[in-house]
Amino acid sequence: MEPAEYLAALRKHWLVVAVLAVLGFGAAYAWSQTLPPSYRTTSSVYVTVPQTTSVGELVQGSTYAQASIESYAQLATKPYVLDPVIDRLDLDTDARSLARSVTATSPLNSKILEISAVAGDPDKAASIANAVSAQLATAVEDLEGEGADGAPNVEITVVAQAAPPSYAFSPNTKLNAATGLAAGLVLGVVLALARTVLDTRVRSLRDVRRVTGTAVLSTVRFDRKRRKAPLAMVDDPFGDRAEAYRKLRTNLRFLTVAGPSRSMVVTSSLPTEGKSTAAINLAIAMAEGGARVVLVDADLRRPSVARYLGLEGSVGLTTTLIGEARFEDVVQPWGDGTLHVLPAGQVPPNPSELLDSPAMADLLRDLGERYDVVILDSAPLLPVTDAAVLSRMTDGALVVVGCRRVHRAQLQDALTSLAAVEARVLGLLLNQVSSKDSGAAVTYGSTPQSTARAWPAMRRPARRAAASHAAPPRPVAPPTAAAAGPSARRLPDEGEMPTVAVPIVTLGQRVAAGASAPVPEAGPVRLFIGPPPPPAPAPAADVPGPVTATTAPDEPDEASRRGPTSAPTPAASPEASAADEPPSDALGPLLGPLSDTRLRDPQAGATTSS
């Protein structure tokens, strides 16, 4: 593993590391709280040899005292010293137990002996240390004897009395808690790395690269919210999962360099990797592209295509293979008719023999002549040999790799089984990839919600245009203050607000120009800031006409700008106009966004729609 992979493993299992660290910290802290407090105090004694009359004797006495001080340190923890201490302090213990709480040490090349005592009470610890020091001095004088003048040969003098400590030295809660935290972190890191190293399941594209160099044609993300809706092309056609199947469709079309890919087997290494849903979604994506597609449920052991698509599955492939029906009689259309489905039919007792029969080869040949793409949903590769048999009869196999379900060794065995029969592997489809391993879903364009709002707005102009041309024209009341200019409409504004006048070409001029005649171009959009221009004289009340808006007062009108035109076309009757007008779907591109322009006369207050 590379260092980046170790970091990725720690990032992936950070929660385990954090939980173990917190548990270690909490366990150490709780254990520290259960321990009784212990107090320690120390007294110091000085060892001398008093019988010295010269410098030589003084040196010899000092050397003797340093040599004997280790023996005195051991003597301090013996029953010869501790039994009198127990009797004096009336302690409820014995010499052996008291020896575990008393220690005597001497610094290097020193005649000072330090005696420490540990107890649960600070005063008791000080009393024990002082009592041991005094009793040790008495024991040494008794053991070393007296000189000729009656003075002891060795004297032990207490130079520092033990004082009751102000705080307990044990337990050290901070140190224990920090130790528990460090131990938890180490354990979590070891566990995270062990899980990563020992886990051989395929989780990402990196794991696939360790097994094979076969191209991964697409990657489908696992969506927990839509796990009960496996047909992404139907349930979420604008989502990233549907786009993944469209990407798979595109990549399969570009595989014609290495050979044709019109018929393919969709299989996997193990069950529950999503091969059936992948085959269905791929078939829908192919049909969405305009190809004639047939989806054959060739999984004669656990068929599921008919159940997913809501079709009748009692007759199908097995009925055709045993000669009881032709495939034209049992194939079922789905959707808009570009996708046909051949269900599996009844589950036979000999699936492998049926799929490896000449009847299956003839059926595939007939389907190839009738349809552009033939997709077969087959059984997994490792449990049975059905997919390997069918791969020899088709242009190749598309292997679905289910993340967190198949191990690397199992994927390798599945690809080896296809290579053993010299079957062509078209590519791999990495299915159910978690967001942690694949990254955030990248989308572009409309989401399902925004598209649902956008579709009615996009279709509304066409419906209005169709309605306006299906019915005879309705007379419009003459405006009281129409603006000058035959081809300018003024948007609604009030008072001193800025106004926008949009010169347009009327529908009558476009229709009169004909399909082949050049259509006059609409003038540019003019922006007016300030009060609206004065109204022009209104037309005769008995002559209905289109409502027009103002043009710029400093610009020539539309007729003068375009130059001389032909004579005006005489008005036709409503019946003739309705008969000669083109269909609404042909007028939609001509009208464009202007077909939904709402006009208001600023003086009369009338509102019309074209």
C-alpha positions in Angstrom: 0.0 0.0 0.0 1.1 3.5 -0.8 1.2 6.3 1.9 -1.9 7.9 0.3 -3.8 4.6 0.7 -2.9 4.5 4.4 -4.2 8.0 4.8 -7.3 7.1 2.9 -7.8 4.2 5.2 -7.5 6.4 8.3 -9.8 8.9 6.8 -12.3 6.2 6.0 -12.3 4.7 9.5 -11.8 7.9 11.4 -14.9 7.2 13.4 -13.5 3.9 14.7 -10.3 5.6 15.7 -12.1 8.4 17.4 -14.4 6.1 19.3 -11.6 3.9 20.5 -9.6 7.0 21.6 -12.6 8.3 23.6 -13.2 4.9 25.1 -9.6 4.6 26.2 -9.7 8.0 27.7 -12.9 7.3 29.6 -11.8 3.9 30.8 -8.5 5.2 32.1 -10.2 8.1 33.8 -12.9 5.9 35.4 -10.3 3.4 36.6 -8.3 6.2 38.2 -11.4 7.4 40.1 -11.8 3.9 41.6 -8.3 3.8 43.0 -7.9 4.8 46.7 -5.6 7.8 47.3 -2.1 7.1 48.5 0.2 9.5 50.3 4.0 9.3 50.5 6.5 11.1 52.8 10.2 10.7 53.4 12.6 11.1 56.4 16.4 11.3 56.1 19.1 9.9 58.4 22.8 10.4 58.5 25.3 7.6 59.2 28.6 8.3 61.0 31.5 6.5 62.7 32.3 8.7 65.8 35.5 7.0 67.1 38.1 9.0 65.1 41.3 10.6 66.4 43.2 11.2 63.2 42.6 12.0 59.6 43.4 8.4 58.6 40.9 7.1 61.0 38.3 9.6 59.8 38.8 8.5 56.2 38.5 4.8 57.2 35.3 5.6 59.2 33.7 7.4 56.3 34.5 4.5 54.0 33.1 2.0 56.4 29.9 4.0 56.7 29.4 4.2 52.9 30.1 0.5 52.6 27.6 -0.3 55.3 24.8 2.0 54.3 23.3 -0.5 51.7 23.1 -3.0 54.5 21.3 -0.5 56.7 18.8 0.3 53.8 17.9 -3.4 53.6 17.7 -3.6 57.4 15.0 -0.9 57.4 12.5 -3.2 55.8 13.2 -6.2 58.0 11.0 -7.4 60.8 13.8 -6.6 63.3 13.0 -2.9 62.7 9.3 -3.1 61.6 7.9 -5.2 64.5 8.7 -2.5 67.1 7.2 0.1 64.8 3.9 -1.9 64.5 3.8 -2.2 68.3 4.5 1.4 68.9 2.0 2.8 66.4 -0.5 0.0 67.1 -0.9 -0.8 63.3 -3.3 -3.5 62.1 -0.8 -5.2 59.9 2.3 -7.4 59.9 5.9 -6.8 59.1 5.7 -8.3 55.6 2.8 -6.1 54.6 4.4 -3.0 56.1 7.6 -3.8 54.3 5.8 -3.2 51.0 4.9 0.3 51.9 8.4 1.2 53.3 11.4 1.9 51.1 15.0 2.9 52.0 17.3 4.3 49.4 20.7 6.0 49.5 22.1 8.4 46.9 25.4 7.3 45.2 28.5 8.0 47.3 26.5 9.5 50.1 26.1 8.6 53.8 22.5 9.8 53.9 19.7 7.2 54.0 16.2 8.2 52.8 13.3 6.3 54.3 9.9 6.7 52.6 6.5 5.4 53.8 3.2 5.1 51.8 -0.2 5.0 53.5 -3.8 6.0 52.7 -3.6 8.8 55.4 -1.0 11.6 55.2 -0.5 11.6 59.0 -0.1 7.9 59.2 2.5 7.9 56.4 4.5 10.5 58.3 4.3 8.6 61.6 5.5 5.4 59.9 8.5 7.1 58.2 9.6 8.8 61.4 9.1 5.6 63.5 11.1 3.5 61.1 14.0 6.0 61.1 14.2 6.1 64.9 13.9 2.3 65.2 16.6 1.8 62.5 19.0 4.0 64.5 18.3 1.9 67.6 18.8 -1.4 65.7 22.1 -0.3 64.2 23.5 0.7 67.5 22.5 -2.7 69.0 24.0 -4.6 66.0 27.2 -2.6 65.7 28.0 -2.6 69.4 29.9 -0.2 71.5 33.6 0.8 71.6 36.0 0.7 74.5 34.7 4.0 75.9 31.1 2.8 75.7 30.3 4.9 72.7 28.5 3.2 69.8 30.7 2.3 66.9 28.1 3.6 64.3 25.6 6.4 64.9 22.5 7.2 62.9 21.1 10.6 63.3 17.7 11.8 62.0 18.4 14.9 59.9 14.9 15.4 58.4 11.6 14.5 59.9 8.8 13.3 57.6 5.9 15.7 57.3 2.3 14.9 56.3 2.0 15.4 52.5 -0.6 17.9 51.2 -1.8 15.9 48.2 -1.8 12.2 47.1 0.8 11.0 44.7 -1.4 8.2 43.4 -3.5 7.8 41.4 -2.2 10.3 38.8 -5.5 10.9 37.0 -4.1 13.1 34.2 -1.3 10.7 33.3 -3.7 7.7 33.3 -6.3 9.5 31.2 -3.6 10.6 28.7 -2.2 7.1 28.6 -5.7 5.7 27.9 -6.2 8.2 25.1 -2.9 7.3 23.4 -3.6 3.6 23.8 -7.1 4.1 22.2 -5.6 6.0 19.3 -3.0 3.4 18.6 -5.5 0.6 18.8 -7.9 2.5 16.5 -5.1 3.1 13.9 -4.0 -0.5 14.0 -7.6 -1.7 13.6 -8.3 0.6 10.7 -5.2 -0.4 8.8 -5.9 -4.1 9.6 -9.4 -3.8 8.2 -8.1 -2.1 5.1 -5.3 -4.6 4.5 -7.4 -7.7 5.3 -10.6 -6.6 3.5 -10.4 -7.8 -0.1 -13.8 -6.6 -1.2 -14.0 -4.3 -4.3 -15.0 -0.9 -3.1 -13.6 1.5 -5.7 -12.0 1.9 -9.0 -8.6 1.5 -7.4 -9.5 -2.0 -6.2 -10.6 -3.0 -9.8 -7.2 -1.8 -11.1 -5.5 -4.2 -8.8 -7.3 -7.1 -10.4 -7.5 -6.3 -14.1 -6.7 -3.8 -16.8 -10.1 -4.1 -18.4 -11.8 -0.8 -19.1 -14.4 0.4 -16.6 -17.0 1.9 -18.9 -19.1 3.6 -16.3 -19.6 4.0 -12.5 -23.0 4.0 -10.9 -23.3 5.6 -7.5 -25.2 3.9 -4.6 -28.1 6.1 -3.5 -29.5 5.0 -0.2 -32.7 7.1 -0.7 -33.5 5.3 -3.9 -32.5 1.7 -3.1 -36.1 0.6 -3.5 -36.2 2.2 -7.0 -33.5 0.4 -9.0 -34.7 1.6 -12.4 -32.9 4.9 -12.5 -33.8 5.6 -16.1 -37.5 5.5 -15.1 -37.6 6.7 -11.5 -34.9 9.4 -11.7 -34.2 10.1 -15.4 -32.4 13.4 -14.7 -30.2 12.0 -11.8 -26.5 11.1 -11.9 -27.3 7.4 -11.9 -29.3 7.7 -15.2 -26.4 9.8 -16.6 -24.1 6.9 -15.7 -26.1 4.5 -17.9 -26.1 7.0 -20.7 -22.3 7.2 -20.4 -22.2 3.4 -20.6 -24.4 3.5 -23.7 -22.0 6.0 -25.3 -18.9 4.0 -24.4 -20.4 0.8 -25.8 -21.0 2.6 -29.1 -17.4 3.4 -29.4 -16.3 -0.2 -28.9 -16.8 -1.0 -32.6 -13.1 -0.5 -33.2 -12.3 -3.8 -31.5 -15.3 -5.5 -33.0 -19.1 -5.2 -33.2 -21.1 -4.7 -30.0 -24.7 -5.1 -31.1 -25.4 -8.1 -29.0 -24.0 -8.4 -25.5 -24.4 -10.5 -22.3 -24.8 -8.6 -19.0 -23.5 -10.7 -16.2 -21.6 -10.5 -12.9 -19.4 -12.7 -10.7 -22.0 -13.3 -7.9 -25.7 -12.8 -7.4 -27.0 -9.5 -5.9 -24.4 -7.4 -7.7 -27.1 -5.6 -9.7 -26.7 -7.2 -13.1 -30.5 -7.4 -13.9 -31.2 -3.8 -13.0 -28.1 -2.8 -15.0 -29.3 -4.7 -18.0 -32.7 -3.1 -17.8 -31.4 0.5 -17.4 -28.9 0.0 -20.2 -31.7 -1.3 -22.5 -33.8 1.8 -21.7 -30.9 4.1 -22.3 -30.2 2.4 -25.7 -33.9 2.8 -26.6 -33.8 6.3 -25.5 -31.1 7.0 -28.1 -33.4 5.9 -30.9 -32.1 2.3 -31.4 -34.4 -0.7 -31.7 -33.5 -2.7 -28.7 -34.6 -6.1 -27.4 -34.0 -7.2 -23.8 -33.8 -10.9 -23.4 -34.1 -12.4 -19.9 -31.6 -15.3 -20.3 -31.3 -15.9 -16.5 -33.3 -19.1 -16.6 -32.6 -19.9 -12.9 -33.8 -16.7 -11.2 -35.5 -14.5 -13.8 -36.4 -11.0 -12.7 -36.8 -8.8 -15.8 -40.6 -9.3 -16.2 -41.1 -8.5 -12.5 -39.1 -5.3 -12.6 -40.9 -4.1 -15.8 -44.3 -5.3 -14.8 -44.7 -7.7 -17.7 -46.2 -11.1 -18.1 -43.5 -13.7 -17.6 -45.2 -17.0 -18.0 -44.1 -17.3 -21.6 -40.9 -16.2 -23.2 -37.5 -17.5 -24.0 -38.0 -21.1 -22.9 -41.3 -21.2 -24.8 -39.4 -20.2 -27.9 -36.4 -22.5 -27.5 -38.6 -25.6 -27.1 -40.5 -24.7 -30.2 -43.9 -24.0 -28.8 -44.0 -20.4 -30.1 -42.1 -17.9 -32.2 -40.3 -15.0 -30.6 -42.5 -12.6 -32.5 -45.5 -14.0 -30.6 -44.0 -13.7 -27.1 -41.9 -10.6 -27.3 -43.6 -7.7 -25.5 -43.2 -3.9 -26.2 -42.4 -1.6 -23.3 -42.5 2.1 -23.1 -42.8 4.0 -26.4 -42.3 0.8 -28.4 -38.6 1.2 -29.2 -37.8 -1.3 -26.4 -39.0 -4.9 -26.7 -38.7 -7.4 -23.9 -38.4 -11.2 -24.2 -39.1 -12.6 -20.7 -37.6 -15.8 -19.5 -40.8 -17.9 -19.4 -41.0 -21.0 -17.2 -37.9 -22.1 -15.3 -36.6 -25.2 -17.1 -34.9 -28.2 -15.5 -31.9 -27.9 -17.9 -31.0 -24.2 -18.4 -27.5 -24.8 -19.6 -28.5 -27.2 -22.3 -31.2 -24.9 -23.6 -28.9 -21.9 -23.7 -26.2 -24.0 -25.5 -28.6 -25.4 -28.1 -28.7 -24.6 -31.8 -32.2 -23.1 -31.2 -30.6 -20.4 -29.0 -28.0 -19.6 -31.7 -30.8 -19.3 -34.3 -32.8 -17.1 -32.0 -29.9 -14.7 -31.5 -29.3 -14.6 -35.2 -33.0 -13.7 -35.9 -33.0 -11.1 -33.2 -29.8 -9.5 -34.6 -31.5 -9.2 -38.0 -34.7 -7.6 -36.5 -33.2 -5.3 -33.8 -30.2 -2.9 -33.6 -29.1 -4.0 -30.2 -29.7 -7.3 -28.4 -29.1 -7.3 -24.6 -29.2 -10.6 -22.6 -29.5 -10.7 -18.8 -27.7 -13.8 -17.8 -26.9 -15.8 -14.6 -23.7 -15.0 -12.6 -20.4 -16.4 -13.8 -19.1 -18.2 -10.7 -22.1 -20.3 -9.7 -23.1 -21.5 -13.2 -21.7 -21.5 -16.7 -24.7 -20.0 -18.5 -23.1 -16.6 -19.0 -19.9 -18.1 -20.4 -21.9 -20.1 -22.9 -23.9 -17.1 -24.1 -20.8 -14.9 -24.3 -19.5 -17.2 -27.1 -22.7 -16.6 -29.1 -22.7 -12.8 -28.8 -20.3 -10.0 -29.4 -19.1 -10.0 -25.8 -19.9 -9.7 -22.1 -20.5 -6.7 -19.9 -19.4 -7.6 -16.4 -21.2 -5.8 -13.5 -19.0 -5.4 -10.4 -21.0 -4.8 -7.3 -19.0 -2.8 -4.8 -18.8 -4.2 -1.2 -20.3 -7.5 -2.5 -17.6 -9.2 -4.6 -14.0 -9.8 -3.5 -11.0 -9.2 -5.7 -10.2 -12.9 -6.0 -13.8 -13.6 -7.1 -13.7 -11.0 -9.8 -10.4 -12.4 -11.0 -12.0 -15.9 -11.2 -15.0 -14.6 -13.1 -12.8 -12.9 -15.7 -10.6 -16.0 -16.0 -13.7 -18.1 -16.7 -14.6 -15.8 -19.7 -11.0 -15.9 -20.9 -11.1 -19.8 -20.7 -13.9 -19.9 -23.3 -12.2 -17.2 -25.4 -15.2 -14.8 -24.8 -14.7 -11.1 -25.4 -15.1 -8.8 -22.4 -16.6 -5.5 -23.5 -15.9 -3.8 -20.2 -16.8 -3.5 -16.6 -19.6 -1.6 -14.9 -18.8 -0.5 -11.4 -22.1 -0.6 -9.6 -23.3 0.6 -6.2 -20.2 2.7 -5.5 -20.5 4.6 -2.2 -20.2 8.3 -2.1 -17.2 8.1 0.1 -15.3 6.1 -2.5 -16.6 7.8 -5.6 -16.8 11.4 -4.3 -19.7 13.8 -4.5 -22.1 13.3 -7.4 -21.4 15.8 -10.2 -24.4 17.0 -12.1 -24.9 19.5 -14.9 -28.1 21.0 -16.2 -31.6 20.6 -15.0 -32.6 18.7 -11.9 -35.9 16.8 -11.8 -37.5 19.6 -9.7 -36.4 22.5 -11.9 -37.3 20.6 -15.0 -40.8 19.8 -13.7 -41.3 23.6 -13.3 -39.7 24.4 -16.6 -41.6 22.0 -18.9 -45.0 23.7 -18.5 -43.5 27.1 -19.2 -41.7 25.8 -22.3 -44.9 24.2 -23.7 -47.4 27.0 -22.8 -46.6 29.2 -25.9 -47.2 26.3 -28.3 -50.5 25.4 -26.7 -51.7 29.0 -26.8 -50.6 29.3 -30.4 -52.5 26.1 -31.3 -55.6 27.3 -29.5 -55.5 30.7 -31.2 -55.2 29.2 -34.7 -57.8 26.5 -34.1 -60.5 29.0 -33.3 -61.6 32.0 -35.4 -60.0 35.3 -34.5 -61.8 37.2 -31.8 -62.5 40.9 -32.4 -60.5 43.1 -30.1 -61.9 46.3 -28.8 -60.2 49.3 -30.3 -57.7 50.9 -27.9 -58.4 54.4 -26.9 -54.7 55.4 -27.2 -52.8 53.2 -29.6 -49.3 54.1 -30.4 -48.1 55.0 -33.8 -46.2 52.3 -35.7 -47.6 49.2 -37.4 -45.0 46.8 -35.9 -44.2 47.9 -32.4 -45.7 46.7 -29.2 -45.2 48.4 -25.9 -44.8 46.5 -22.6 -47.0 47.5 -19.7 -45.6 50.3 -17.6 -47.0 52.9 -15.3 -46.2 56.6 -14.7 -42.5 57.6 -15.1 -41.1 54.1 -15.1 -38.7 53.1 -17.9 -40.5 51.6 -20.9 -39.3 49.1 -23.5 -40.7 49.0 -27.0 -40.1 45.7 -29.0 -40.5 46.0 -32.8 -41.8 42.7 -34.1 -43.0 41.3 -37.4 -46.6 40.4 -37.3 -47.9 36.9 -37.8 -49.8 37.9 -40.9 -46.5 39.2 -42.5 -44.7 36.0 -41.8 -47.5 33.8 -43.1 -48.0 36.1 -46.2 -44.3 35.8 -46.9 -44.6 32.1 -47.5 -42.3 29.3 -46.5 -39.6 30.0 -49.1 -39.9 33.8 -49.4 -37.5 35.9 -47.2 -39.0 37.1 -44.1 -38.3 40.7 -43.1 -36.1 40.9 -40.0 -37.5 42.4 -36.8 -36.0 45.6 -35.7 -33.9 45.9 -32.7 -35.2 46.4 -29.2 -35.5 50.1 -28.3 -35.3 51.3 -24.7 -37.1 54.5 -23.6 -36.4 56.2 -20.3 -39.0 58.8 -19.2 -42.7 59.4 -19.8 -44.4 57.6 -22.7 -44.8 59.4 -26.1 -48.1 61.1 -26.8 -50.9 58.8 -28.1 -51.7 58.7 -31.8 -55.2 58.9 -33.3 -57.2 55.8 -32.7 -58.4 53.7 -35.7 -62.1 53.4 -36.7 -64.2 51.6 -34.2 -65.8 49.2 -36.7 -62.4 47.8 -38.0 -60.8 45.4 -35.5 -57.1 45.2 -35.7 -54.1 44.1 -33.7 -53.1 46.1 -30.7 -49.8 47.9 -31.4 -47.3 49.6 -29.1 -45.2 52.6 -29.6 -42.1 53.1 -31.6 -39.4 55.6 -30.8 -40.4 59.2 -31.7 -37.0 59.9 -33.1 -37.0 56.7 -35.3 -38.8 56.2 -38.6 -41.7 53.9 -38.6 -41.5 50.3 -39.6 -42.8 50.8 -43.1 -40.5 53.7 -44.0 -37.5 51.9 -42.5 -38.1 48.8 -44.6 -38.7 50.7 -47.8 -41.5 50.2 -50.4 -43.6 47.1 -50.0 -46.2 45.4 -52.1 -49.9 46.3 -52.0 -51.7 45.3 -48.9 -53.3 41.9 -49.1 -57.2 42.1 -48.9 -58.6 40.8 -45.7 -59.9 37.3 -45.9 -62.9 35.8 -44.2 -62.4 34.0 -40.9 -63.2 30.6 -42.5 -60.6 31.1 -45.2 -58.0 32.3 -42.7 -58.5 29.3 -40.5 -58.2 27.0 -43.5 -55.0 28.7 -44.9 -53.1 29.1 -41.7 -50.3 26.6 -41.0 -50.5 24.1 -38.1 -49.7 25.3 -34.6 -46.5 23.3 -34.3 -45.2 25.1 -37.4 -46.0 28.5 -36.0 -44.3 27.7 -32.7 -40.8 28.4 -34.0 -42.0 31.5 -35.8 -43.6 33.0 -32.8 -40.9 32.1 -30.3 -41.1 33.8 -26.9 -43.3 36.6 -28.3 -46.3 34.3 -28.5 -46.8 34.8 -24.7 -46.2 38.5 -24.6 -48.9 40.3 -22.5 -49.9 43.8 -23.7 -51.6 46.4 -21.7 -53.0 49.8 -22.9 -51.7 52.2 -20.3 -54.7 54.5 -20.6 -57.6 52.1 -21.2 -56.2 49.4 -18.9 -57.1 46.6 -21.3 -54.9 43.5 -21.3 -54.6 41.2 -24.2 -52.5 38.1 -25.1 -51.3 37.0 -28.5 
